[in-house]
Amino acid sequence: MLAFALRRVLTLLPLLLLVSVVFFAMLRLGRGDPALDYLRLSQVPPTEAALALARQQLGLDRSLPVQYLSWLADAARLDFGTSWATRRPVLEDILQALPATLQLAGAAMALVLLLGLPLGLLAALHRDRWPDHLTRALAFLGVSLPNFWLGFLLVLLFSVQLGWLPAMGREGPASLILPAIATATVSLCVTLRLMRASVLGVLGERHLVFARARGLPERGVVARHVLPNALIPPLTTLGLHLGELLGGAMVVEMVFAWPGLGRYALLAIGNRDFPALQGFVLAMTTIFVLCNLLVDLAYAWLDPRIRLAARAA
């Protein structure tokens, strides 16, 4: 498992490098003048002298490869520059906003695991009966609702009309409930349907007949033979789901005024704050690939065939 993890880590480094190159080029080759954006956020009149001085200070008078290598050398030392809007180090801003985003994504992922997997198992074990029909209908409805629109509906119902939960902010555990539900709904419904299909596939396998023939109770058959095999496809997609949760949290954070990285990134997009955007993309890519690494290790631990293949390689 250690060798398997090391090989996965070595494949992640080129991915981070590629993402940084592509995003750096997209920002620099896009429309507009970064020096003009810098002066606008600095509230400095954009005179010719001020623009020339800004280009020199920002290194924009150098070639793109030199600019990128300079930024990469600083990023290797965890120096992502200073935000043009907040006038603080980008790393400081990211570390300040990251806990809120991780809290929201973690709560949403907990809902996905605690509700999506059991409901998918329940639907498969009661195929073509009312629990199956009800969960499939709810899953279809949940997948069809955009998370930001669901967020507005939740605020309207539970905050405006009923007054049970706060509408925005990060004041305590109660303020986490509505944004977590809005963020998790789509991934929860997809996980439910995938878990149902996976369990149905395992229930049709022949080894369950022999397990029941040995006298195992139905609960033992489900716990020892159905679940370990049925969990592999849902766990394989958890990395993608986490990316969806982090990406979906960007819009949800704006709806609920949640002070996380998504809100920080959207404000940086509106301000054309290049250092903040570059730091955000690199941070999110790192988190995303690390979560995919954990998922790879999880289903390698669940499936002995993957461990054997890793040892043979």
C-alpha positions as CSV (number, residue, x, y, z in Angstrom):
1,M,0.0,0.0,0.0
2,L,2.9,2.4,0.7
3,A,4.4,1.8,-2.7
4,F,0.9,2.2,-4.3
5,A,0.5,5.6,-2.4
6,L,3.9,6.8,-3.5
7,R,3.3,6.1,-7.1
8,R,0.0,8.0,-6.9
9,V,1.7,11.0,-5.3
10,L,4.3,11.0,-8.1
11,T,1.6,11.2,-10.7
12,L,-0.1,14.2,-8.9
13,L,2.9,16.5,-9.2
14,P,2.9,16.8,-13.0
15,L,-0.9,17.4,-12.8
16,L,-0.4,20.3,-10.5
17,L,2.3,21.7,-12.7
18,L,0.1,21.4,-15.8
19,V,-2.8,23.1,-14.1
20,S,-0.6,26.0,-13.0
21,V,0.8,26.5,-16.5
22,V,-2.6,26.4,-18.2
23,F,-4.3,28.8,-15.7
24,F,-1.3,31.2,-15.7
25,A,-1.4,31.4,-19.5
26,M,-5.2,31.9,-19.5
27,L,-5.0,34.8,-17.2
28,R,-2.1,36.5,-19.0
29,L,-3.4,35.9,-22.5
30,G,-6.9,37.1,-21.8
31,R,-8.4,40.5,-22.6
32,G,-7.5,43.5,-20.5
33,D,-4.4,44.9,-18.9
34,P,-3.4,43.4,-15.5
35,A,-1.6,46.7,-14.7
36,L,-4.8,48.6,-15.3
37,D,-6.7,46.3,-12.9
38,Y,-4.0,46.7,-10.3
39,L,-4.2,50.5,-10.4
40,R,-8.0,50.3,-10.3
41,L,-7.9,48.2,-7.2
42,S,-5.2,50.5,-5.7
43,Q,-7.4,53.5,-6.5
44,V,-4.5,55.1,-8.5
45,P,-5.3,57.2,-11.6
46,P,-4.2,55.1,-14.7
47,T,-1.7,57.6,-16.1
48,E,1.0,56.4,-18.5
49,A,3.7,56.8,-15.9
50,A,1.6,54.9,-13.3
51,L,0.9,52.0,-15.8
52,A,4.6,51.8,-16.7
53,L,5.6,51.7,-13.0
54,A,2.9,49.0,-12.3
55,R,4.1,46.8,-15.1
56,Q,7.6,47.0,-13.8
57,Q,6.6,46.3,-10.2
58,L,4.4,43.3,-11.2
59,G,7.0,41.9,-13.6
60,L,4.6,42.3,-16.6
61,D,7.4,43.8,-18.7
62,R,9.1,40.4,-18.8
63,S,8.3,37.5,-21.1
64,L,5.6,35.1,-20.1
65,P,8.0,32.1,-19.5
66,V,10.1,34.3,-17.2
67,Q,6.9,35.5,-15.4
68,Y,5.7,32.0,-14.9
69,L,9.1,30.6,-13.7
70,S,9.3,33.5,-11.2
71,W,5.8,32.8,-9.9
72,L,6.5,29.1,-9.7
73,A,9.7,29.7,-7.7
74,D,7.8,31.8,-5.3
75,A,4.9,29.3,-5.1
76,A,7.3,26.5,-4.2
77,R,8.2,28.6,-1.1
78,L,4.4,29.0,-0.5
79,D,4.6,32.7,-1.5
80,F,1.6,33.3,-3.8
81,G,2.0,37.0,-3.8
82,T,-0.1,39.8,-2.4
83,S,-3.8,40.2,-3.2
84,W,-4.5,43.3,-5.2
85,A,-7.9,43.8,-3.5
86,T,-7.2,42.9,0.2
87,R,-3.5,44.0,0.3
88,R,-2.7,40.9,2.3
89,P,-0.6,37.8,1.3
90,V,-2.7,35.4,-0.7
91,L,-1.7,32.4,1.4
92,E,-3.0,34.3,4.5
93,D,-6.3,34.9,2.8
94,I,-6.6,31.3,1.7
95,L,-5.8,29.9,5.1
96,Q,-8.3,32.2,6.7
97,A,-11.1,31.2,4.3
98,L,-10.2,27.5,3.9
99,P,-11.7,26.2,7.2
100,A,-15.2,27.6,6.3
101,T,-15.1,25.9,2.9
102,L,-13.8,22.6,4.3
103,Q,-16.5,22.7,7.1
104,L,-19.2,23.2,4.5
105,A,-17.9,20.6,2.1
106,G,-17.3,18.2,5.0
107,A,-20.8,18.6,6.3
108,A,-22.2,18.1,2.8
109,M,-20.0,15.0,2.3
110,A,-21.3,13.6,5.6
111,L,-24.9,14.0,4.4
112,V,-23.9,12.2,1.2
113,L,-22.4,9.3,3.0
114,L,-24.9,9.0,5.9
115,L,-28.0,9.3,3.6
116,G,-27.0,8.4,0.1
117,L,-25.5,5.0,0.8
118,P,-28.1,3.7,3.2
119,L,-31.0,4.9,1.1
120,G,-29.4,3.4,-2.0
121,L,-29.1,0.1,-0.1
122,L,-32.7,0.3,1.1
123,A,-34.0,1.0,-2.4
124,A,-32.1,-2.0,-3.8
125,L,-33.2,-4.4,-1.1
126,H,-36.8,-3.4,-1.7
127,R,-36.7,-3.3,-5.4
128,D,-39.9,-2.3,-7.2
129,R,-41.7,-1.7,-3.9
130,W,-42.7,1.6,-2.3
131,P,-39.3,2.4,-0.6
132,D,-37.6,2.0,-4.0
133,H,-40.2,4.1,-5.8
134,L,-40.0,6.8,-3.2
135,T,-36.2,7.1,-3.1
136,R,-35.9,7.0,-6.9
137,A,-38.5,9.9,-7.1
138,L,-36.7,11.9,-4.5
139,A,-33.4,11.3,-6.3
140,F,-34.8,12.4,-9.6
141,L,-36.2,15.5,-8.0
142,G,-32.9,16.3,-6.2
143,V,-30.8,15.9,-9.3
144,S,-33.0,18.3,-11.2
145,L,-32.7,21.2,-8.7
146,P,-29.7,23.6,-9.1
147,N,-28.1,24.1,-5.7
148,F,-28.3,27.9,-5.8
149,W,-32.1,27.8,-6.5
150,L,-32.5,25.2,-3.8
151,G,-30.6,27.5,-1.5
152,F,-33.1,30.3,-2.1
153,L,-36.0,28.0,-1.5
154,L,-34.5,26.8,1.8
155,V,-33.9,30.4,2.9
156,L,-37.5,31.3,2.0
157,L,-39.0,28.4,3.8
158,F,-36.9,27.9,6.9
159,S,-35.6,31.4,7.5
160,V,-38.1,33.9,6.2
161,Q,-41.4,32.0,6.7
162,L,-40.7,29.7,9.6
163,G,-37.8,31.5,11.2
164,W,-36.1,28.3,12.4
165,L,-32.6,28.8,10.9
166,P,-30.4,31.7,10.1
167,A,-30.4,32.9,6.5
168,M,-26.8,33.8,6.1
169,G,-23.4,34.1,7.9
170,R,-21.3,31.6,9.9
171,E,-22.5,32.2,13.4
172,G,-22.8,28.6,14.7
173,P,-23.9,25.0,13.9
174,A,-27.4,26.2,13.0
175,S,-26.0,28.4,10.2
176,L,-24.4,25.3,8.6
177,I,-27.5,23.3,8.1
178,L,-29.1,25.1,5.1
179,P,-25.9,25.6,3.0
180,A,-24.9,22.0,3.7
181,I,-28.2,20.7,2.4
182,A,-28.1,22.9,-0.7
183,T,-24.5,21.9,-1.4
184,A,-25.0,18.1,-0.9
185,T,-28.4,17.5,-2.6
186,V,-27.2,16.7,-6.1
187,S,-24.2,14.5,-5.0
188,L,-26.4,12.8,-2.5
189,C,-29.0,11.8,-5.1
190,V,-26.3,10.7,-7.6
191,T,-24.7,8.5,-4.9
192,L,-28.1,7.1,-4.0
193,R,-28.8,6.0,-7.5
194,L,-25.2,4.6,-8.0
195,M,-25.4,2.7,-4.7
196,R,-28.8,1.2,-5.7
197,A,-27.4,0.0,-9.1
198,S,-24.3,-1.3,-7.5
199,V,-26.2,-3.3,-4.9
200,L,-28.5,-4.7,-7.5
201,G,-25.5,-5.9,-9.5
202,V,-24.0,-7.7,-6.5
203,L,-27.3,-9.3,-5.5
204,G,-27.4,-11.1,-8.9
205,E,-24.0,-12.8,-8.3
206,R,-23.7,-16.5,-7.7
207,H,-21.6,-16.5,-4.6
208,L,-24.5,-15.1,-2.6
209,V,-26.5,-18.3,-3.3
210,F,-23.7,-20.3,-1.7
211,A,-23.5,-17.9,1.2
212,R,-27.2,-18.4,1.9
213,A,-26.8,-22.1,1.4
214,R,-24.2,-22.2,4.2
215,G,-26.9,-20.9,6.6
216,L,-25.8,-17.3,6.9
217,P,-28.7,-15.0,7.9
218,E,-29.7,-12.3,5.4
219,R,-28.2,-9.5,7.5
220,G,-24.9,-11.4,7.5
221,V,-25.1,-11.9,3.7
222,V,-25.7,-8.2,3.2
223,A,-23.0,-7.1,5.7
224,R,-20.2,-9.5,4.7
225,H,-20.8,-10.1,1.0
226,V,-23.0,-7.4,-0.5
227,L,-21.7,-4.2,1.1
228,P,-17.9,-4.7,0.6
229,N,-18.4,-5.3,-3.1
230,A,-21.2,-2.8,-3.7
231,L,-19.3,0.1,-2.0
232,I,-16.4,0.1,-4.5
233,P,-18.2,2.0,-7.3
234,P,-19.6,4.7,-5.0
235,L,-16.3,5.2,-3.2
236,T,-14.5,5.5,-6.6
237,T,-16.7,8.5,-7.4
238,L,-16.2,10.2,-4.0
239,G,-13.3,12.2,-5.3
240,L,-15.5,13.5,-8.1
241,H,-18.3,14.2,-5.7
242,L,-15.9,16.2,-3.4
243,G,-14.9,18.3,-6.4
244,E,-18.6,18.9,-7.1
245,L,-19.1,19.9,-3.5
246,L,-16.2,22.3,-3.5
247,G,-17.3,23.7,-6.8
248,G,-20.9,23.9,-5.9
249,A,-20.0,25.5,-2.6
250,M,-18.7,28.6,-4.6
251,V,-22.3,29.6,-5.6
252,V,-23.9,28.4,-2.3
253,E,-21.4,30.5,-0.3
254,M,-22.5,33.6,-2.1
255,V,-26.2,32.7,-1.5
256,F,-25.7,32.2,2.2
257,A,-22.8,34.8,2.6
258,W,-20.6,31.9,3.8
259,P,-17.1,33.3,4.3
260,G,-15.3,30.5,2.4
261,L,-12.9,30.1,-0.5
262,G,-15.7,30.0,-3.1
263,R,-16.9,33.5,-2.0
264,Y,-13.3,34.7,-2.0
265,A,-12.7,33.3,-5.5
266,L,-15.9,34.9,-6.9
267,L,-14.9,38.3,-5.4
268,A,-11.4,37.8,-6.9
269,I,-13.0,37.1,-10.3
270,G,-15.1,40.2,-10.1
271,N,-12.0,42.3,-9.2
272,R,-9.7,40.5,-11.7
273,D,-7.3,39.9,-8.8
274,F,-4.7,37.7,-10.5
275,P,-2.6,36.7,-7.5
276,A,-5.7,35.6,-5.6
277,L,-7.1,33.6,-8.5
278,Q,-3.8,31.8,-9.1
279,G,-3.5,30.9,-5.4
280,F,-7.1,29.8,-5.3
281,V,-6.8,27.5,-8.3
282,L,-3.6,25.9,-7.1
283,A,-5.0,25.4,-3.6
284,M,-8.3,23.8,-4.9
285,T,-6.3,21.6,-7.4
286,T,-4.1,20.4,-4.5
287,I,-7.1,19.6,-2.3
288,F,-8.9,17.8,-5.2
289,V,-6.0,15.6,-6.1
290,L,-5.3,14.7,-2.5
291,C,-8.9,13.7,-2.0
292,N,-8.7,11.5,-5.1
293,L,-5.6,9.9,-3.6
294,L,-7.5,9.1,-0.4
295,V,-10.3,7.5,-2.5
296,D,-7.7,5.4,-4.4
297,L,-6.3,4.2,-1.2
298,A,-9.8,3.5,0.2
299,Y,-10.9,1.2,-2.6
300,A,-7.5,-0.4,-2.8
301,W,-8.1,-1.3,0.8
302,L,-11.6,-2.6,0.1
303,D,-10.8,-4.6,-3.0
304,P,-7.9,-7.2,-2.7
305,R,-7.6,-7.4,-6.5
306,I,-6.4,-3.8,-6.6
307,R,-3.8,-4.5,-3.9
308,L,-2.5,-7.5,-5.8
309,A,-2.3,-5.5,-9.0
310,A,-0.4,-2.8,-7.2
311,R,2.1,-5.3,-5.8
312,A,2.6,-6.9,-9.2
313,A,3.3,-3.5,-10.7
